[in-house]
């Protein structure tokens, strides 16, 4: 059953009097429980595609249907923009994620319920950062900070998790551990994952499907099918 259904999607922008296509004729179905990795060269439209799914950029043509409420979608962008001297603790940052509408529930600022705190504790445990709960965000390493933001993204137990280059700037081991966290949320909690990444080996290890973009959707399928496509003329 499709959770995301994209039909004949075009996204454009203007350069003077000229219309430039970022994405053209995209047709894509993401099923519930999928772990899809979107790959392609710089400028291929990867980030534009996920921003289109999120409703952050206008569509020139086509449609996108999402089979869950918008408040059941979590998004972890490439650059969250939290300053390094941000004074909040890890627990406070993750806890703040519960205040976003959670699958139809209303905001309750400024109060946190016992359920919010239980969800926060579970997210900290899932991200394996419970010992860091009282630490200040700015005191953490880049990999630890990314885990905190990941915990905040999953604290409301989303149906769909969208990530844009989540391991940019992380070393190999830290990135590998982070990809395994995403895989756990997908496999254990049934969260559908759509992730932009340049790390094809990691994607092959953890994701179930790959989408290759180059302005158009050149390939979408399993990694076994991708290897055949690459062998017989497909390339990055």
URFENPE-V336562 format. One record per residue. N is the residue number from 1. RES is the residue in three letters. PSI is psi as a letter, one per 20 degrees, with the letter a starting at -180 (* if undefined). D_CENTER is the distance of its C-alpha to the mean C-alpha in Angstrom with 2 decimals. Layout:
# URFENPE-V336562
N_RES_PSI_D_CENTER, N_RES_PSI_D_CENTER
This chain:
# URFENPE-V336562
1_UNK_p_19.97, 2_UNK_p_17.41, 3_UNK_h_14.58, 4_UNK_p_13.68, 5_UNK_o_16.81, 6_UNK_p_17.07, 7_UNK_p_20.66, 8_UNK_l_22.36, 9_UNK_p_19.74, 10_UNK_p_21.16, 11_UNK_p_19.78, 12_UNK_r_22.44, 13_UNK_r_23.61, 14_UNK_p_27.16, 15_UNK_n_28.99, 16_UNK_c_32.40, 17_UNK_j_33.81, 18_UNK_p_31.58, 19_UNK_p_28.54, 20_UNK_p_25.93, 21_UNK_p_23.46, 22_UNK_g_19.89, 23_UNK_q_19.01, 24_UNK_p_21.86, 25_UNK_k_22.43, 26_UNK_p_18.99, 27_UNK_p_19.39, 28_UNK_p_16.59, 29_UNK_p_16.30, 30_UNK_p_13.46, 31_UNK_q_15.25, 32_UNK_p_14.65, 33_UNK_i_13.79, 34_UNK_q_12.47, 35_UNK_n_10.14, 36_UNK_p_9.78, 37_UNK_p_9.52, 38_UNK_p_10.30, 39_UNK_r_13.13, 40_UNK_r_15.96, 41_UNK_r_18.11, 42_UNK_p_17.68, 43_UNK_j_18.23, 44_UNK_i_17.30, 45_UNK_j_15.11, 46_UNK_g_11.63, 47_UNK_h_10.20, 48_UNK_h_12.75, 49_UNK_g_11.62, 50_UNK_h_8.19, 51_UNK_h_10.30, 52_UNK_g_12.85, 53_UNK_h_10.94, 54_UNK_i_10.34, 55_UNK_k_14.02, 56_UNK_i_13.96, 57_UNK_q_16.20, 58_UNK_q_19.32, 59_UNK_p_20.00, 60_UNK_h_23.25, 61_UNK_q_23.71, 62_UNK_a_22.32, 63_UNK_q_20.25, 64_UNK_p_16.91, 65_UNK_p_17.36, 66_UNK_p_14.91, 67_UNK_k_16.57, 68_UNK_q_15.60, 69_UNK_q_16.31, 70_UNK_h_14.07, 71_UNK_j_14.45, 72_UNK_j_12.83, 73_UNK_p_9.33, 74_UNK_q_7.24, 75_UNK_p_5.18, 76_UNK_o_5.23, 77_UNK_r_7.03, 78_UNK_g_9.08, 79_UNK_o_12.12, 80_UNK_h_12.29, 81_UNK_j_16.04, 82_UNK_p_17.53, 83_UNK_q_20.99, 84_UNK_h_22.18, 85_UNK_j_25.10, 86_UNK_p_23.18, 87_UNK_i_25.60, 88_UNK_q_23.54, 89_UNK_r_23.30, 90_UNK_g_20.32, 91_UNK_g_21.35, 92_UNK_h_21.71, 93_UNK_g_18.26, 94_UNK_g_16.64, 95_UNK_h_19.37, 96_UNK_h_18.65, 97_UNK_h_15.36, 98_UNK_i_17.73, 99_UNK_i_19.37, 100_UNK_q_16.77, 101_UNK_p_18.14, 102_UNK_n_17.31, 103_UNK_l_17.68, 104_UNK_i_20.74, 105_UNK_q_22.15, 106_UNK_q_23.42, 107_UNK_q_22.81, 108_UNK_k_25.41, 109_UNK_q_25.57, 110_UNK_j_27.17, 111_UNK_q_27.78, 112_UNK_p_25.81, 113_UNK_r_26.95, 114_UNK_h_27.50, 115_UNK_g_24.67, 116_UNK_g_22.29, 117_UNK_h_23.67, 118_UNK_g_23.46, 119_UNK_h_19.77, 120_UNK_g_19.31, 121_UNK_g_21.46, 122_UNK_h_19.56, 123_UNK_h_16.17, 124_UNK_g_18.08, 125_UNK_g_19.59, 126_UNK_h_16.48, 127_UNK_i_15.11, 128_UNK_l_18.72, 129_UNK_k_19.55, 130_UNK_g_22.24, 131_UNK_i_24.95, 132_UNK_j_23.21, 133_UNK_h_23.21, 134_UNK_i_26.15, 135_UNK_q_25.23, 136_UNK_q_24.53, 137_UNK_g_21.10, 138_UNK_i_22.98, 139_UNK_i_24.83, 140_UNK_q_21.92, 141_UNK_r_20.93, 142_UNK_g_17.80, 143_UNK_h_16.40, 144_UNK_g_17.50, 145_UNK_h_16.02, 146_UNK_h_12.51, 147_UNK_h_13.23, 148_UNK_g_14.48, 149_UNK_h_11.46, 150_UNK_g_9.45, 151_UNK_g_12.47, 152_UNK_h_12.44, 153_UNK_h_9.02, 154_UNK_i_10.50, 155_UNK_h_14.03, 156_UNK_j_14.46, 157_UNK_m_13.60, 158_UNK_q_11.15, 159_UNK_h_11.68, 160_UNK_p_8.26, 161_UNK_p_4.92, 162_UNK_p_2.18, 163_UNK_p_1.77, 164_UNK_o_5.38, 165_UNK_m_8.06, 166_UNK_i_7.55, 167_UNK_j_11.12, 168_UNK_p_12.98, 169_UNK_i_16.42, 170_UNK_q_16.42, 171_UNK_r_19.31, 172_UNK_g_19.28, 173_UNK_g_19.94, 174_UNK_g_17.49, 175_UNK_g_14.66, 176_UNK_g_16.01, 177_UNK_h_16.07, 178_UNK_g_12.50, 179_UNK_h_11.45, 180_UNK_h_13.99, 181_UNK_g_12.54, 182_UNK_g_9.32, 183_UNK_h_12.02, 184_UNK_g_14.13, 185_UNK_h_11.90, 186_UNK_g_11.60, 187_UNK_h_15.29, 188_UNK_h_16.93, 189_UNK_i_15.35, 190_UNK_j_14.50, 191_UNK_p_10.94, 192_UNK_p_9.56, 193_UNK_p_6.45, 194_UNK_o_5.40, 195_UNK_p_4.75, 196_UNK_p_7.19, 197_UNK_q_9.83, 198_UNK_i_13.59, 199_UNK_n_14.37, 200_UNK_g_15.81, 201_UNK_g_17.81, 202_UNK_g_14.99, 203_UNK_g_13.12, 204_UNK_h_16.53, 205_UNK_h_17.08, 206_UNK_h_14.11, 207_UNK_q_12.52, 208_UNK_h_14.75, 209_UNK_q_14.45, 210_UNK_p_14.10, 211_UNK_p_14.10, 212_UNK_o_16.26, 213_UNK_q_16.48, 214_UNK_l_19.45, 215_UNK_h_19.73, 216_UNK_r_20.30, 217_UNK_o_18.63, 218_UNK_h_20.87, 219_UNK_q_19.69, 220_UNK_p_17.62, 221_UNK_a_18.55, 222_UNK_r_18.92, 223_UNK_h_19.38, 224_UNK_g_23.07, 225_UNK_h_23.28, 226_UNK_g_21.37, 227_UNK_h_24.03, 228_UNK_g_26.74, 229_UNK_g_25.27, 230_UNK_h_25.11, 231_UNK_h_28.61, 232_UNK_l_30.13, 233_UNK_i_29.11, 234_UNK_q_25.34, 235_UNK_r_24.03, 236_UNK_*_21.36
